[in-house]
Amino acid sequence: MNRNLLKQLYWIIPGIIIIFGLTLLFSQNFSKVTEPPAPNWSRSLTISKTDVNRLPPIKQTKDGAYIITSFEGGKLATTTINSEFLVQDKKTYDIPVNKWTQVYQQGAHLIYFDFTNIYDKNRNKIVSDVERFYPLENTILYVKDKVLYQLSPDNKESTKVMNIDLNKKEIIPQEYENGINILTYATNTDEINITLQQLTNGTVKQKYQTSVPINPGKIVKDVSFALEDQKLGILLQEELEARQGTPKFFNYFMQTTITEQTPQPLQEIRLQDPAGNNDLTEISNVVLTYNDGNPSLLFQANGQTETQYNDNSAFNIYKATINEDGTTATERRSNTPAISVKPQWVNEETIAWLDLDSDGNAINFSSSDIAAISQATGFNQDDWIRTLGKTLGMLTASIFAVAISSVWFIWPIVFIALMYFFRSRTIDRDPVWVFYTGIGIYAIAALVWKNQFFVNNIYINAPNYLTFEGSSYFYMFVFAAISFAIVQIIKRANEWDVTIRIMYFVGIHILLLTTFFGPYVL
């Protein structure tokens, strides 16, 4: 072998192994950063951005396209995408908007509410002094002077629906094929009174009414409902104030028929994190629907994710099916490091939501139609940047691995110091037993204090190829054999004395272990 090459092997061989280890780490992090939310669901696709944390209902046109309404630069914008999720058109309207603005858009109709008045797209005032605005699929409801009205987008005329005092009751309207379902509820200290009415052809009929008890100390924070034929599902979200002021949340589900006037018992439901071992927390923005006859929830919650460094949880979008016995089956529908909020169904296969960001909130889509959405999405610059950041963060944590391994390498250092102090002439003669004694002392220390380095976090976080049965002993031996072989190969070419060979062996052994295991210490 070329002597010059032989003299460089002391850094070439470990350098190749370290690069291999870093490549494995980067590849693993890239797969985690870009992991789909579920095997049968696509990654997120960003369609556009909006300045506010509100996502108006996304409309589907007759030809299968989708119209997304957003607020950009203080103006209203609409983005049209086709069935393959590719942007076809984008329009901007000279309408002043802010975080309070609500919009109804369907076909050529555009009506907006500025939190006080209702206007058309030409800024002509339609109704003034409005308390609440409800844009639905094909019509608009609003509340003024304690009266609920229906506003026709075609002729801009209002029709009284019923009296409603928003100081005493909350209202949830849902449009369906033949009319509008209107759920109203009023809460007091020990119960919630729920009434379901249907608006059809200008006539309101009461379909269901019940009172549901509230456990002492709990407050109803939100109500969701879904109606399919005669089947009615109601979800109550309650909050319990702890003594320390930390809120605890509970979710209760009730299913009945609108012909059954006897209250059905509430079932407390728990939503398991599909990516972790704990329950999801901070559940909110729930959309309750029926899917194939079963109640289904689409919601945002805090759950486990591995898309970022040093924080294994984030707000993502989830779907859950409620079984008859109250158990749930939960699936993740987004997997991003951002705060994902405001989910909605676009169709039976696709959802949309917002990812909050100070530079503009991203309007994202994901779908079970992976073939269609994969034509518009793919790996992007953000994926590579997040992967690099996660990798660099983990490598920084490796410094702690070097620190906690000090109990290993301090002993050969002490041995060398004692040899120089008491047997310096022996060191000068470079006997082989000094080298073997030095690395032997290091090996004994490494085995005795093995658990100082191989902490529990490694076995929890590291991949399987590093954490199999006996893996710590295996890698300690393999890296020791590599370090020993390098020393034996280059000791004559580089003319290293025994102390350098001992410290090189120790240093390379710790460096290789740190490269592969150090990123998982914290």
N, C-alpha and C positions, 0 to 999 in steps of 0.2 A: 504494500500500500504506500502511496506517496507520503513522504514524511511530513510535508506541509499540511496535507489533508489530515493526517493522523494527529497532528498537534491541534487541529481545530475541532476535533470530534468532541471535546469536552463541552462545547456549547452547541454543536450541530445536533447531536443525538437528543439531548434534553429539549432543545428548541423545537425539534420536529414533534416530540411527544406533547409538549405544551401547546403548540399550534393545533394539534389534533384534539386535545382536550378542550381548547377554547372553541374550536369549530363545533364540537359536540354540544357545548353549552349554548352557543348562539343558535344552532339548529333546534335544540329543544325549546329555547325561549321563543323562537319564531313560530314554532308549532303551537305554543300556548297563546301567544299574542293573537294569532290568526285562527284560533280554534272556533269552529262553528258553534252556535248555541246548543245544537242537538244534531244527532246524526242525520236526521231527515229534514233539516232546516238550514237555510242559507245564512251566510254572513250578512252583515248590514251593508246596505248600499245608500250612500248619501246622495240625495236628489238635489237639494238646495239648502239655503240657510235662511233663518229668520231672526229678527232682532228681539222678539218677545218669547216668553216661555209658554206660549199657547199655540196649539195646532188645530185650526178649524177643520171640520169634517172634510175628508178627501172625497171628491165626487168622481163617479165612473160614468163615462159617456156611453152612448149607444154603440159606438164602434169599438168599445173596449179600452179606450184611453182613460187616463186619470188626470184630474185637475187638482193641483196642490196650491192652496192659498198661503202666502207668507207675507211678512212685513219686513221690508228691506230699505234701509236708508230713510226711514220715516214715511215710506210710501207702500201702497198695497201692490203686490206682485202675484201673478199666477203662472205656474209652470205646468205644461202639459207633457205627459210621458205616454209612450205607447205600451202595448201589452208585454213588450220585452224590456220595459223599464228604461228606455232610452229617451232623452229629452227631445221633444219635437217642436216645442214653441214656448216662448216666455213673453209675458206682457206686464207692463207696469202702468198703474193707474195713478193719476194725480189726485190722490185722496190722502189727507193727513191721517196718520195712524199713530197710536202709541200702545203701551202694554194693556190698556183697557179696551181697545177697539175690538168689536166682534163683527163678523162678516157673514152674510148669506150670499151664496153665489150658486146659480143654477142656470145653465144656458146663457142667454143674453142678460139675465137679471143679476144685478149686483146691488145689494142693500147693506148698509153698515150702521153700526150703533157706536157712538162715541162716549158711552156711559151716561149720557143725558138725553140725547135726541137720536132719532132714526132718520137717515138720509138715503137718497138714491145715489147712483154713481155720478150724477151731475151736481151733487152737493145740494140738491133740493130737499128741504126738510119735509119729512112725511109725518112724523109724530114727535111731539116735544115732551119733556119731563117724564121720561120713561124710567121705571124702577128696575126692570129686569128684561133681558132680551134672550130669546131661545130660537136660534136658527136651526131648522130641521131640514129634512131632505127636500121637500117640495113646498114647504110653507114656513111661516114664522109665527111664533107666539111671543107676546110681550105683556108686561104688567104695568098698568098705570092707574093711579088713584084706587088701589086695592081691587082692581078688576083685571082679569085675564082676558086678553083679546087675541084674535087670530088676524094676521095681516096677509092679504093676498099679494104675492109678488107681481101678479099680472096687472091688476088695476089699482094697487096700492090702497085698497079699501080695508077698513078694520071692522071686525064683527065681534061682539061680546061673547065670551065663552062662559065665564062664571066669576063669582066674587072670590077673591083670595087676599088674605092679609099676610104678607110675607114676614111680619113681625111675630106671627103665631104659627105659621105653617111654612114648610118648604115644598117645592114642587119639582117633579122630575117628569118631563114629557118625552115620549118616544113615539116616533111615527112608524106606522105599519101600513100594510097594503090597503086597508079599507078606512083608515082614519088615524087617530092619535090616541095612545094610551097616556093617561095623566095620573101619576101617583103623587098624592100629597101625604105629608106626615107631620105630626106635631108631637113634641116630646115634653114630658114633665119629669118629676123626680123619680117616679117609679114605673112608668110605662111609656110606650110610644104608640100613638094612634095612627093607623095606616088606612088610607082610602084609595081605591083604584077606580078611576072613571074613564069612559071611552067617549071621544068626540068623533061623531060620524055624521057627515052631511049637516053640520051646524047644530046637531043635537048632542047633549051630554047625558050619559046614562051611568049611574053608579053600578059597578060590577062586583066590587068586593070591599069589605071593611072589617077590620079587626084591631084588637089592642094586644100588644106584646109587652110582657113585663120586662123591666130593666133591673138588673142586679144592683143592690145598694153600692154606692160609691163609683158607679160607672156612668159615663156620659156617651151618648150616641154621637159619633163624629161624622158618619156618612151612611147613606142608604143606597143600595142598588137593587134593581128589579129586572126581571125578564118574564115575558108572557108568551107562551106557545100554545095555541088552541085554548084549552081550558086550564092548562098547567101554569101556575104562578110560582116563581122563585124569588125570594127576598133575601138579601144579604145585609146584615147590620154590622157595622164596624164601631166598636165601643172602645173607650179609653178609660183606664184606671190611673188616677194620679197617685203615685207612690209618695211616701212621706218625704223622701229626699227631693221630690219634684221631678223625678224621671218618669215619663209616661210609659205605661204598658198598654199594649193594644190587643184586642180580642176580636175574632171574627165569628159571627153566628149566621147560620143559614137555616131558612125555613122554606119548605116546599108544600104547596097545597093546590087545590083547584078553586076556581072562582065561584063554583057552586057550593063549596064547603065553607060554611060560615063559622064553624068551630075552630078556634085558633089551634094551629099545629105547634108542637114543641120546637124550640130552637135547638139546633145542633152546633156545638162549637167545632169549628174546623181548624185544623193545623196544616200548614203548607210546608212540606219538606223541601229543603234546598236540593234540587237534582244534581248539583255539582259539589255538594258537601254533605256533612253528617248532621247538620243542625236544621232547625226550622228557619224559614225566611222571616225577616223582620221588617218593620216600618212599611207595611203593605198599604198602598193607597192608589187612587185613580183607577178604581176597579170598574171594568166593563163586564156586566153579567149578561150572558146569552144562553140560548139552548142550541146544542150541537148534536144532531142525531138523537134528539130526545133527552139528552143528558145536560144538566146545568154545567156551564163552562165559564171560567173567570179569565179575563185578560187584565193584567195589573203590573204595576211597578213595585219592586221590593229590593231590599238589601240582601245580597247573597254572595256566595263565594265566586271568585274569578281569579285567573292567573294571568291576566293581561297586563299587569303592572308590577313594578318592583316594590317590595316592602309593604304592600297593602293587598291582602288577599280577599277583599270584599269591595263591592261596588253596587250601585243601583242599576238593575237591569230589568228587562221585561220578561214576564213569565205567563204561562197559560196553565190552568189547572182544571181538571174535571172532577166534579163532586159525585161520589158514588152514593147509592141509596143508604148505606150504613154510616155516612158522614165522613168516610175516609176520602182522601184526595190523591190524585195522580198529577204531579207537577212536572212541567217541561219548561226549559229555558227557551226564550224566543229572541233574546239579544245577548251579546257577550262583548261588551265594550268597557274600557276603563272610565268612561265619562258617566255623568249622572243621567240615566235614561228615564224619561218621564212622559206622561200624556199618551199612553198607547191607545190605538184605535184599530178596528178591523177595516181593511180596505176591501177585501172580499174573503171568501171562506179559506183561501190559501195564503193570504198576504196581510201583514200588519204594517203600521207606520207608527213612529214615535219621534220624540225630540231627544237629542243628546245636548245637554246644556254646556255652553262654552262661552267664555268672556269675549271671544272674537266673533261670535255669531252662533246661534243654536242650530245644530245640524238636523235637518229633516231626513230621517232614515227609513228605509224599507227593508223588510226581510220576508222570505216566502218559503213555502214547501215546494214551490215550482222552481227547484234549483236549476234546472236546465235553462229556463228562461232568464232568471236573474243573473246567472253566472256569465251571460254574454255582456252584462253591463258592469259587473263588479270584478275585482281581482286584487292582487296585492298592490299596495300603493306606497307612497313615500312615508306616510304616517306609520304604516306597519313596520317598515325597516327602522325608522327612528325610535319607535317604542321598543322594538327588540334590542336595539343597540343600547338604549337607556337602561333597560332591565338587565342586560348583560353586564354593563359597566357598573351598575349598582351592586350586583352580586359579586363582581370581582373586587370591588372596594371592601365588601364585607369579608373577603378572604384575608384581609390584614389581621382580623381577629383570630383567624385560624393559625397564623404565624405566631401571634402572641400567646395563644393557649398551648402551643407546642413547645414553648420555652422550657417547660419542665422536662422535655426530652433532651434538648441539645445543651442544656446547662451542664449536664454531667460529663460529657466528653470534653467540654471546655475546661471544667475543673480538673479533669485527668491530665490534659495537656499542660495546664498551668503548674500542677504539682510535679509533673515530669521535668519541666524546665527549671523548677525551683530546686528539686532534689537530685535529678538525674539528667542534667543538661548534656553531659558527654554521651550518654546513651542515645539521646535524641539525635546528636550529631552523627552517630554511627548508623542511624536509620535502620534499626533491626525490625524485621517483619512483625514480631510479636507486639510491638507498640501499636501498629496499625490495627491489628486484629483485636487487641484489647480495647482500643478507643471505640471502634465500631461495635464491639460486643457490649460495652457499657451503654452506648446509645441504644442498642437493640433491647437490652434489658429494661432501660427506662421507658422506651416506647411501649413495650408490652405491659409493664406494670401500670403505667398511666395512660393506657390506650383510650380509656373513656373520657379523658380530659380533652382529647381531640374529636373523637367520634361521639359527639353529643346526640341527644334524641332528635334534634331538628334535622340532622342529616338523614336519619332513617325515615322521617316523616316527609321531607321535601325532595330528597334526591331520587333520580330515576331508578328503575328496577336493576339496571345493570351495575349499579353501585351499592345496592342494598340487599343483595341476596344473602342467604344464610352463610355466615363466615366470610362475608365480603371484606370486612375490615382487615382480617388476618391475610386474606388473599392479596389485597392490593398493597399492604405493607410489605409482604414478602416479594411480590413482583417488582415493585419500585426499588426495594433494597437490592434485588438481583441486578436490575438495570444499572443502578448507581455503582455497585461493586464491579460489574463488567466494564463500565466506562473507565473506572480508576485503573483497573488492570491493563486495559488496552493502551492508555495514554501515559502511564506513570513514567515510562522510560523516555518517550518522545518529548515530554514536557519537563522532565527532570524535577518533578515536584518532590519536596521532602515529606516526611511522614505526617507532619501536622497539617499540611495543606491537603493531603489525600484524605485524612480523617474529616476535616471540615468540609471538603468538597462532597464526600459521601453523605454526610449529614445534611448539608445544604440542599443537594439535589433531591434527596429522599423527601425532605419536608416540602420542597418546591413542587414536586410532582403530586404529592398528596394534597397540597393546598390548591393546585390547579383543578383537580378533579372533585375534591370534597369541600374545599373552602367556601365556594359560593353558597353552600347550603347550611353553613354553621348558624347563621342568624335566622 
